[in-house]
Amino acid sequence: MVVRELWNKIKQMLSHVENGSFEATEIVREVLGLSHVDFILSKRKITPAEEERAYEMAQKRLFGIPLQYILGYTEFMSLKFFVDEYTLIPRQDTEILAEEIIKLAPQSVLDIGTGSGALGISIGHYVKNTDVTCLDISPGALAIAKKNAAVNGVNAAFLLMDIMQEAPEGKFSCIVSNPPYIKSRDMAGLQREVRCYEPASALDGGEDGLDFYRRITDIAPELLTDGGVLSFEVGFDQAEAVAELMEKSFEDIRKIKDLCGVDRVVIGRKR
C-alpha cells in the first residue's frame, strides 16, 4: 500500500463526516509526517504500524472526537497551537479579535480565560515586547498554554485563577477575552463534537450567556491603565448586550463583524 491508497481508504471511512476528504488528508499527513507537497508527490510504501495508526485515528473521528484533538494541535493566526480536552479548540472567528488587538500594539495584555493561549500568545508573537499574561481556572489548560507559548517564542506569565471569584493584581493596557458565552439552556443542543468533547467550563456562560461579560466588565476598570482597552469575542446575538454592559465605564465602543457579517467583537476604551 502506498500513500494514495491509504488516503483513499481513510477517506472512504470518513465519507459521512463533513469535510471528510480534508480530514483524511490531515490524518495521513500526521501519521506519515508529510508536508502538503510531499503528501501529493510521495509514493512510498506504508508500514503496517502506520496503517493501523491511521485507522485508529479515523475511528476516533467516527466516534465524534474533533480532528484537532485527535491530531493534538490546530492552526490559529498561522501559528501552531497544541490542544487537548482541557482547552477549547480555537476558531477562525476568534482571529478577528486577535487581529484587532495586534493593530493596537498594546504594551501589556491580560488574556482572561486563555484556554490554549491562542489569543494572548498570538498577540505576543506578532507584537514584540508586549507583556502577556494568560489567566485560566483550569490547570490543564494553563499547562497547554505554557507549551504553546514556548513553541511560538512568547515569554508569558500564567495565572491560575477563578475570575468570577478573584481578580489579578497589576495594570494592563489591554484586556482580551473569549469567555464562555453559551446560554446554559442551549448547552444540550450543541453539536456532538462540541457538547461531548470540548470543556463545558469554557462554553457555559450562565442563564443568559452574559455572566462572564458582567464580571469582567465590572473589574476591568481597576485592571486597565488610563485609556486601556477592553475587548471581547461575543456570541452571534450578544454584541448589543455586551456593548450596553460596557457603557458605564468605557467609551469609543465599537462592534466588529466576522466574515459572515455577524457582530463578533466588541471593543471599548476605558473612560
C-alpha positions as CSV (number, residue, x, y, z in Angstrom):
1,M,0.0,0.0,0.0
2,V,1.2,3.5,-0.9
3,V,0.2,6.9,0.3
4,R,-2.6,7.5,-2.1
5,E,-4.1,4.1,-1.4
6,L,-4.1,4.7,2.4
7,W,-5.7,8.1,1.8
8,N,-8.5,6.6,-0.3
9,K,-9.2,4.1,2.5
10,I,-9.3,6.7,5.2
11,K,-11.4,9.0,3.0
12,Q,-13.9,6.2,2.5
13,M,-14.1,5.6,6.2
14,L,-14.9,9.3,6.7
15,S,-17.3,9.6,3.8
16,H,-20.1,10.6,6.1
17,V,-18.1,13.2,8.0
18,E,-18.3,16.8,6.9
19,N,-15.0,17.7,5.2
20,G,-14.1,14.0,5.3
21,S,-11.7,14.3,2.4
22,F,-9.7,17.1,4.0
23,E,-9.7,15.3,7.4
24,A,-8.4,12.1,5.7
25,T,-5.6,14.1,4.3
26,E,-4.7,15.6,7.6
27,I,-4.7,12.2,9.3
28,V,-2.5,10.6,6.7
29,R,-0.1,13.6,6.7
30,E,0.2,13.4,10.5
31,V,0.8,9.6,10.6
32,L,3.4,9.8,7.9
33,G,4.9,13.1,8.8
34,L,4.4,14.6,5.4
35,S,4.2,18.2,4.2
36,H,1.4,19.2,1.9
37,V,3.7,18.9,-1.1
38,D,5.2,15.6,0.0
39,F,1.7,14.2,0.5
40,I,0.9,14.9,-3.1
41,L,4.1,13.6,-4.5
42,S,5.1,10.8,-2.2
43,K,4.8,7.2,-3.5
44,R,6.5,5.5,-0.6
45,K,5.1,2.3,0.9
46,I,3.0,2.4,4.1
47,T,4.1,0.2,7.1
48,P,1.5,-1.9,8.9
49,A,2.1,0.2,12.0
50,E,1.3,3.4,10.1
51,E,-1.8,1.9,8.5
52,E,-3.0,0.8,11.9
53,R,-2.5,4.2,13.4
54,A,-4.3,5.9,10.6
55,Y,-7.3,3.6,11.0
56,E,-7.3,4.2,14.8
57,M,-7.4,8.0,14.3
58,A,-10.2,7.7,11.7
59,Q,-12.2,5.5,14.1
60,K,-11.9,8.2,16.8
61,R,-13.2,10.7,14.3
62,L,-16.2,8.5,13.6
63,F,-16.9,8.5,17.4
64,G,-17.2,12.2,17.1
65,I,-13.9,13.3,18.6
66,P,-12.8,16.5,16.9
67,L,-10.0,16.2,14.4
68,Q,-7.9,18.8,16.3
69,Y,-8.0,16.7,19.5
70,I,-7.0,13.6,17.5
71,L,-4.1,15.4,15.9
72,G,-3.3,17.2,19.2
73,Y,-2.9,20.6,17.5
74,T,-4.6,23.2,15.3
75,E,-3.6,26.4,13.5
76,F,-4.5,29.8,14.7
77,M,-3.2,33.1,13.2
78,S,-0.8,31.0,11.1
79,L,0.7,29.6,14.3
80,K,0.7,26.0,15.7
81,F,-1.3,25.6,18.9
82,F,-1.5,22.3,20.8
83,V,-5.0,21.5,22.1
84,D,-6.5,18.8,24.3
85,E,-9.6,18.0,26.3
86,Y,-8.8,20.8,28.7
87,T,-8.9,23.5,26.0
88,L,-11.5,24.9,23.7
89,I,-10.4,24.5,20.1
90,P,-9.5,28.0,18.7
91,R,-11.9,29.1,15.9
92,Q,-11.2,31.2,12.9
93,D,-13.8,33.8,14.1
94,T,-11.5,34.5,17.1
95,E,-8.7,35.6,14.7
96,I,-10.8,38.8,14.2
97,L,-10.3,39.7,17.8
98,A,-6.6,38.9,17.7
99,E,-6.0,40.9,14.6
100,E,-7.8,43.9,16.1
101,I,-5.6,44.0,19.2
102,I,-2.5,43.4,17.2
103,K,-3.3,46.6,15.2
104,L,-3.3,48.5,18.5
105,A,0.1,47.1,19.6
106,P,-0.6,47.2,23.3
107,Q,2.3,47.3,25.8
108,S,0.7,44.7,28.0
109,V,-2.2,42.2,27.6
110,L,-4.3,40.2,30.0
111,D,-6.0,37.2,28.3
112,I,-8.8,36.1,30.6
113,G,-10.0,32.5,30.1
114,T,-6.9,31.9,27.9
115,G,-7.5,28.1,27.3
116,S,-4.8,27.1,24.8
117,G,-3.5,30.6,25.0
118,A,-4.4,31.3,21.3
119,L,-5.4,35.0,21.9
120,G,-2.7,36.2,24.2
121,I,0.1,34.2,22.7
122,S,-0.8,35.3,19.1
123,I,-0.7,38.9,20.2
124,G,2.6,38.4,22.0
125,H,4.1,36.7,18.9
126,Y,3.1,39.4,16.5
127,V,3.5,42.5,18.8
128,K,7.1,42.3,20.0
129,N,8.0,43.5,23.5
130,T,4.3,43.1,24.7
131,D,3.9,41.7,28.2
132,V,1.4,38.8,28.0
133,T,-0.4,37.4,31.0
134,C,-2.6,34.3,30.4
135,L,-5.3,33.6,33.1
136,D,-7.5,30.5,33.4
137,I,-9.3,28.4,36.0
138,S,-8.0,25.2,34.6
139,P,-4.6,23.8,35.5
140,G,-4.8,21.6,32.4
141,A,-5.5,24.5,30.1
142,L,-2.6,26.5,31.5
143,A,-0.2,23.6,31.0
144,I,-1.1,23.6,27.3
145,A,-0.9,27.4,27.1
146,K,2.6,27.3,28.6
147,K,3.6,24.7,25.9
148,N,2.2,26.9,23.2
149,A,4.0,30.0,24.5
150,A,7.3,28.1,24.3
151,V,6.6,26.7,20.8
152,N,5.7,30.2,19.5
153,G,8.5,32.1,21.2
154,V,6.4,34.1,23.6
155,N,7.6,34.8,27.1
156,A,4.3,35.0,29.0
157,A,3.1,34.9,32.6
158,F,0.4,32.4,33.7
159,L,-2.2,32.8,36.4
160,L,-4.4,30.0,37.8
161,M,-7.5,31.9,39.0
162,D,-11.3,31.8,39.1
163,I,-12.0,35.2,37.6
164,M,-15.6,35.0,38.9
165,Q,-14.3,35.0,42.4
166,E,-10.9,36.8,42.2
167,A,-9.1,39.5,40.3
168,P,-5.4,39.6,39.4
169,E,-3.1,42.3,40.6
170,G,-1.3,44.8,38.3
171,K,-2.2,47.1,35.5
172,F,-2.6,46.2,31.8
173,S,-3.1,48.3,28.7
174,C,-5.4,45.7,27.2
175,I,-7.7,43.0,28.4
176,V,-8.8,40.5,25.8
177,S,-11.3,37.6,26.4
178,N,-13.2,35.0,24.6
179,P,-15.2,33.9,27.6
180,P,-17.8,31.2,27.9
181,Y,-21.0,32.7,26.3
182,I,-23.4,29.8,25.5
183,K,-26.7,30.1,27.4
184,S,-26.9,27.2,29.9
185,R,-30.2,26.0,28.4
186,D,-28.6,25.8,24.9
187,M,-25.7,23.6,26.0
188,A,-27.6,20.4,25.3
189,G,-28.3,21.5,21.8
190,L,-24.7,22.0,20.7
191,Q,-23.3,19.7,18.0
192,R,-22.0,16.4,19.3
193,E,-18.3,17.2,18.8
194,V,-18.6,20.3,21.0
195,R,-21.1,19.0,23.5
196,C,-19.3,15.8,24.3
197,Y,-15.7,16.6,23.9
198,E,-14.9,20.3,24.4
199,P,-14.8,21.5,28.1
200,A,-18.2,22.7,29.3
201,S,-16.5,25.2,31.6
202,A,-15.2,27.0,28.5
203,L,-18.7,27.2,27.0
204,D,-21.4,27.7,29.6
205,G,-21.9,31.4,30.2
206,G,-24.9,31.1,32.6
207,E,-28.6,31.6,32.2
208,D,-28.3,34.4,29.6
209,G,-24.8,33.7,28.4
210,L,-23.5,37.0,29.9
211,D,-22.2,36.0,33.3
212,F,-18.5,36.4,32.4
213,Y,-19.1,39.6,30.5
214,R,-20.7,41.2,33.5
215,R,-17.9,40.1,35.8
216,I,-15.0,41.1,33.5
217,T,-16.6,44.5,32.7
218,D,-17.0,45.2,36.4
219,I,-13.4,44.5,37.3
220,A,-11.7,45.8,34.1
221,P,-11.6,49.5,35.1
222,E,-9.3,48.7,38.1
223,L,-7.1,46.5,36.0
224,L,-6.6,48.8,33.0
225,T,-4.3,51.7,32.6
226,D,-5.7,55.1,31.7
227,G,-7.2,54.7,28.2
228,G,-6.8,51.0,28.3
229,V,-8.8,48.7,26.0
230,L,-11.3,46.0,26.9
231,S,-12.1,43.6,24.1
232,F,-14.4,40.6,23.8
233,E,-15.4,38.0,21.4
234,V,-19.2,37.6,21.6
235,G,-21.9,35.2,20.5
236,F,-23.9,35.8,17.4
237,D,-26.7,37.7,19.2
238,Q,-24.8,39.2,22.1
239,A,-22.9,42.3,20.7
240,E,-25.6,44.8,21.7
241,A,-26.0,43.5,25.2
242,V,-22.2,43.4,25.8
243,A,-21.8,46.9,24.5
244,E,-24.5,48.1,26.9
245,L,-22.7,46.5,29.8
246,M,-19.5,48.4,28.8
247,E,-21.2,51.8,28.5
248,K,-20.8,52.5,32.2
249,S,-17.0,52.7,32.2
250,F,-16.0,52.6,28.6
251,E,-16.2,54.9,25.6
252,D,-15.5,54.6,21.8
253,I,-17.2,51.3,21.9
254,R,-17.1,49.5,18.6
255,K,-18.6,46.3,17.2
256,I,-16.6,44.4,14.5
257,K,-18.2,41.9,12.2
258,D,-16.9,38.4,11.3
259,L,-16.6,37.1,7.7
260,C,-20.3,36.2,7.8
261,G,-21.4,39.7,8.7
262,V,-22.2,38.9,12.3
263,D,-21.0,41.3,15.1
264,R,-18.3,39.1,16.6
265,V,-16.0,41.5,18.6
266,V,-16.9,44.3,21.0
267,I,-14.1,46.7,22.0
268,G,-14.0,49.9,24.0
269,R,-11.6,52.2,25.7
270,K,-11.6,53.0,29.5
271,R,-13.2,56.3,30.1
